[in-house]
Amino acid sequence: MDYPKFIENEAQLDELLSLPDQGLIDFMKNLEGDIAILGIGGKMGPTLGRLAVNAIRAAGVKKDVYGVSRFSNAEARANLEAWGVKTISCDLMNREEVAKLPDFPNIIYMAGRKFGTDGSEELTWAMNVIVPAIVGERFRNSRITAFSTGCVYPLVGANTCGCTEETVLEPIGEYTQSCLGRERVFGYCSKAYGTKVLLFRLNYAIDMRYGVLHDIGRQVLAGEPVVNSVGHFNVIWQGDANRIALMSLMQADSPAVPLNVTGPEMISIEYIAERFGKLMGKEVTYSGVSADRCYLNNSSKAMRLYGYPRVSLDQMIDWQAAWLMKGGRSLGKPTHFEVNNGKF
Ligand SMILES: NC(=O)c1ccc[n+]([C@@H]2O[C@H](COP(=O)([O-])OP(=O)(O)OC[C@H]3O[C@@H](n4cnc5c(N)ncnc54)[C@H](OP(=O)(O)O)[C@@H]3O)[C@@H](O)[C@H]2O)c1
């Protein structure tokens, strides 16, 4: 695939994020039934919905894609409708509203709460544990890929090549503990009702408007010290993460199956910051002491199942630097990748 040298604007970015490959197109030919994306209104959902529609159209099959959310962002809903996703407004915390949703054979579950956990722990637990219980019971006959996070693992050194799906889970702090709660509730439903579930342990999707590369690049461009408290991290192009999310429906099973989803590299903060410094003509300074224990996931299993990401790390760095230098839009939602004490 020939990618553009730079991403000119958001329309082009959304298009790139929603480009299906032949593997996904073939997958749609074999998947039975419609797809619903619950919690579609956030950062990843809209282009996931559009990617699914594009793959279905290219496959020439008849299948609907539903997007369920509260749609606090009205623009996200309008875009989804224009792209061919059928939207349904629903607060997933509300049992009565969830009961009225149609049956969906395939579900991608994306709803969750992270930021602002410190001080509002009850809301985070309710969102990340009670809602999965409501959804898990209502959709016990569906096939479910449930988004989780790589932060359910312990912090490890880069020399370990990251945590695998077999690593014992040791979440730090209430946000990541509530994410383990989400996994356990979906795991319970999978065992109790035989629901086919895949636990999608994602580390840091990259879209030019947010993400770890965005956050580091923004600091370099502004001449601010780059916070290097975590030392290393992993990232994956959001289009690749979303492609894997759809295809992972086929690996959902009972008992629930975990899957690490991120890029293949263990990347150092300093490597990225220096690359941005060169591309932007900026001197790089640092704050914080580089720790040798970080959130790092080993995505070998996903790479074997779905292939390496189509967009390379090198490509993402070039695109991100250019995007920031020309003042491309930022969502203003920092990832807080530098947090290693569980306080989000
Ligand atoms: N992006 C990443 O790099 C990353 C990394 C690790 C894990 N994850 C996880 O992957 C999932 C998707 O990521 P994301 O970045 O797209 O998350 P996000 O921006 O937080 O989007 C999730 C969306 O879920 C919807 N939602 C929340 N509460 C709801 C409720 N009660 N009823 C219906 N919808 C509700 C919200 O949209 P409305 O306001 O429209 O309801 C929200 O925007 C999340 O669970 C996230 O924690 C993401």
The ligand as an ORCA input file, in Angstrom:
! r2SCAN-3c Opt
* xyz 0 1
  N      -7.343      4.562     22.784
  C      -6.406      3.809     23.330
  O      -5.207      3.937     23.025
  C      -6.779      2.741     24.343
  C      -5.756      2.037     25.009
  C      -6.117      1.027     25.914
  C      -7.449      0.728     26.125
  N      -8.420      1.457     25.466
  C      -9.826      1.118     25.742
  O     -10.481      0.871     24.493
  C     -11.817      1.361     24.519
  C     -12.035      2.311     23.348
  O     -11.038      3.320     23.376
  P     -11.372      4.851     23.106
  O     -10.074      5.559     23.192
  O     -12.233      4.989     21.916
  O     -12.254      5.171     24.421
  P     -13.123      6.470     24.707
  O     -12.646      7.618     23.883
  O     -13.180      6.627     26.185
  O     -14.558      6.045     24.140
  C     -15.452      5.222     24.819
  C     -16.837      5.776     24.582
  O     -17.783      4.949     25.266
  C     -18.957      5.703     25.387
  N     -19.599      5.460     26.673
  C     -19.092      5.700     27.894
  N     -20.030      5.463     28.828
  C     -21.140      5.037     28.160
  C     -22.439      4.655     28.573
  N     -22.794      4.652     29.867
  N     -23.319      4.297     27.615
  C     -22.989      4.318     26.296
  N     -21.768      4.671     25.858
  C     -20.867      5.035     26.795
  C     -18.573      7.193     25.347
  O     -19.203      7.811     24.223
  P     -20.599      8.619     24.444
  O     -20.242      9.852     25.189
  O     -21.089      8.842     23.059
  O     -21.508      7.717     25.231
  C     -17.068      7.165     25.164
  O     -16.606      8.207     24.358
  C     -12.007      2.035     25.882
  O     -12.646      1.134     26.751
  C     -10.590      2.290     26.346
  O     -10.450      2.303     27.754
  C      -8.112      2.445     24.586
*
